[in-house]
Amino acid sequence: MELARFVRSGAAAGVVLFARNIAGTAEVAELIRELRALWPAGGPPPLVAVDQEGGLVQRLKPPRCPEFTALPPMREAARMGPDGLRRLGAGVGRQLAAVGFNLDFAPVLDVDTNPDNPIIGARAFGATPEEVVAHGLAFAEGLADAGVLSCAKHFPGHGDTDVDSHLALPTLRHDLARLEAVELAPFAAAVAHGLPLVMTAHIVYAALDAELPATLSPRVVPELLRAALGYDDAVVTDDLEMKAIADGFGVEAVARGVVAADVDLLLVCREVGLAEDLAGALAHVSDPAHEARAASRIARLRARATDHAASAPREVPPLLV
């Protein structure tokens, strides 16, 4: 099994599951326990992640998983207000924890300012930074209440693009003042709020780096997230198999880029072979100081993760808000 070999190499901090991996509620709970067993029982738990945002981006839902509640997109859920969003996040977290997940790649903290955006839209909590902050952070608080880690995405903002980074590399040409006022504001709030993980966007932010996307740029994460916002917790890439990266950057360029960008976790959502190739490339280009920082951040993140998969699956509770 390719994945088992990769985990034994020591390079994997966890796994992420998609709808293609989920045959049903009982089956995914069993699968998660099989995956958990690839890591030492006495060590820190692996990150067992899923995209459970709501709307179109919800991996566990009826009819395949009838025990899970079909969630509205977050633009609609925001009508519940912050208190309702916190209860919703807690309900989602309890359902995920019951089958073994300990990390939800949510909330989306992009600000929905572009009606032509083909990928964010209703996934966003609102069209202003204030709406996104109030509702997105409340959802994250709810996940934390249920023992599930959250992830702020997609730094430093995917809301005003008109290109889907799954398909091509978008460029955002706003000046830094606009980025700070709109795109960055929810992430600044997330840092102040202590969210444990941030995901990068595969987008060129021309005001800082006219050539490289945030995921690979030596300026965007280091200058905006680390230096300006004071964030020293873990950063994960968006899926490196997305065409915004895969069509323009080879394995060596990606490895050098994530080191320069001070990124800690590399997300590869399908091909174990690519993950192995990236691990090999990182071994050749890694900077010892970056390697030590990344190892420390990942260790802290895993120490915060609850090992839901170490015990038997629980009945999935109803989602009450």
Phi, psi and omega in degrees: 000122184302315183296317179300319178298318181294317179297318180298336179290344179089004185271345188263130176265349181172195182222158173231136181251148179236174181304327181294341179266357191244108179268340182172172185296310181296321182294320181289326176297318178293317179300316181299322179290326174295319178292319179302325183291349177286341178258153180301137183296327184271356183267183178296145183292147171291157172283123179245101195248160177202155171267100179237072182275314190124165181063228183288339182253079178214111188279329179249113183197164175294155001273349183296321179237080188295342179287340181270146182274133174291122185264143173286163170298154187293335175300322177283319181297333181298341177296343178287344183080169183303319180296318177294322179293324177295318178296321179296314179300320178294320178295317177299316180298318179295322178294317179294316181297328183300327180261352172124355179287145175233005179215126174249124176285071180200154013268157168286119179253019174287145179263123187279082183254358185235110181294345179266007180291121185274356189231337181261281175051240185290352174291336181283153180280349180176179183256003176231153178302323182297318179295316182296317180298308185299318187270321180294317180289328176296319177298318179297320177299320178297317176302315180298322178301330182267005179079030178238130178289149176251169179217120178280124181219153005242106187292137001261031173130124182245007190284339184248026176267159174241018178231138176275118183292349170294335189248333182198173182265111179281158173233134176247125191252013178296151175284170187295326180298317178294317180301317181294323184285328187244288188298317186279338187304315178295327180286325174299318178294322179296320178296313179298331182276349177085024176300139194277349188208142177234137177254136180280159173258141174275069184223140173278123176256095194300332181294338181248321184208109186280355185242317189256141175292161183308322182301330186243002187277137176284000183247318194295298179293312181300317185276317185276308187278312184283303187282305186290317183265350176074028184272124179233028173258189192285144174238133179242144174286156161291174185304123182282357174270355176296148187295335177303329177258310189297327183279346185236351187222128177279177184301315181296318180295321178295315181299314179295323182293315183291329175292313179297327181279357181058043176265147188256319186241134179255125183260116176237115195263356181220305192266109177298326179301321177294319178300318178295318179297318179294320178298320177295318179295321179298325180297332181274332187250354189298139173268128184304323180293317177295318180300319179292318179297314182297317180299320180293317180294318179295320179298319178294321179296313180294329177293334178276347184280137176275135185273066182300329184281357179281347179241172182296151176301148176254162174296134180289120184284155174295150180270106182249127179231000000 
